[in-house]
């Protein structure tokens, strides 16, 4: 978390590592992001967050930095 600059585990939805090339999804961050004001997980929002997170991490796999991935709408 320190390397990512995150103070709270809820801030991290995914991570790409180079060796071996792997996309990690973090359940806690994804669920936190998809939880509505009534403290219920919005299933459609959860699916969207998973989709966006995977595309974000694939962007890193393809050599994009945070700004470039964000420009594609996967920030």
C-alpha positions as CSV (number, residue, x, y, z in Angstrom):
1,X,0.0,0.0,0.0
2,X,2.9,2.4,0.7
3,X,4.2,1.9,-2.8
4,X,0.8,2.8,-4.2
5,X,0.4,5.9,-2.0
6,X,-2.7,4.5,-0.4
7,X,-3.6,4.9,3.3
8,X,-6.8,2.9,3.2
9,X,-7.2,-0.6,1.8
10,X,-10.6,0.5,0.4
11,X,-8.8,2.8,-2.0
12,X,-7.3,-0.1,-4.0
13,X,-9.4,-2.0,-6.5
14,X,-6.6,-3.6,-8.6
15,X,-2.9,-3.9,-9.2
16,X,-0.8,-5.1,-12.1
17,X,2.5,-6.8,-11.4
18,X,5.1,-7.4,-14.1
19,X,6.8,-10.7,-12.9
20,X,4.9,-12.8,-13.7
21,X,2.4,-10.6,-15.5
22,X,-0.6,-10.7,-13.2
23,X,-3.7,-8.6,-12.6
24,X,-4.8,-8.6,-8.9
25,X,-8.4,-7.6,-8.0
26,X,-9.0,-6.5,-4.4
27,X,-12.5,-7.5,-3.2
28,X,-12.6,-5.0,-0.3
29,X,-11.9,-2.0,-2.6
30,X,-14.3,-3.1,-5.3
31,X,-17.1,-3.7,-2.8
32,X,-16.4,-0.4,-1.1
33,X,-16.6,1.4,-4.4
34,X,-19.9,-0.3,-5.3
35,X,-21.7,0.2,-2.0
36,X,-24.5,2.8,-2.1
37,X,-25.6,5.2,0.6
38,X,-27.9,2.5,2.1
39,X,-24.8,0.3,2.7
40,X,-25.9,-2.2,0.1
41,X,-23.7,-3.4,-2.8
42,X,-25.1,-2.3,-6.1
43,X,-24.6,-5.4,-8.3
44,X,-24.6,-3.4,-11.5
45,X,-22.1,-0.9,-10.1
46,X,-19.9,-3.8,-8.9
47,X,-19.8,-5.3,-12.3
48,X,-18.9,-2.0,-13.8
49,X,-16.1,-1.4,-11.3
50,X,-14.7,-4.9,-12.0
51,X,-14.8,-4.1,-15.8
52,X,-13.1,-0.7,-15.4
53,X,-10.5,-2.1,-13.0
54,X,-9.5,-4.9,-15.3
55,X,-9.3,-2.5,-18.3
56,X,-7.2,-0.1,-16.2
57,X,-4.7,-2.9,-15.3
58,X,-4.6,-4.2,-18.9
59,X,-3.6,-0.6,-19.8
60,X,-0.6,-0.9,-17.4
61,X,0.2,-4.3,-18.9
62,X,0.4,-2.5,-22.3
63,X,2.8,0.1,-20.9
64,X,0.4,2.9,-20.1
65,X,0.9,5.2,-17.1
66,X,-1.9,6.4,-14.8
67,X,-2.5,9.5,-16.9
68,X,-2.8,7.6,-20.1
69,X,-5.1,5.0,-18.6
70,X,-7.2,7.8,-17.2
71,X,-7.5,9.5,-20.6
72,X,-9.2,6.3,-21.8
73,X,-11.8,6.6,-19.0
74,X,-10.3,3.9,-16.9
75,X,-8.9,6.1,-14.2
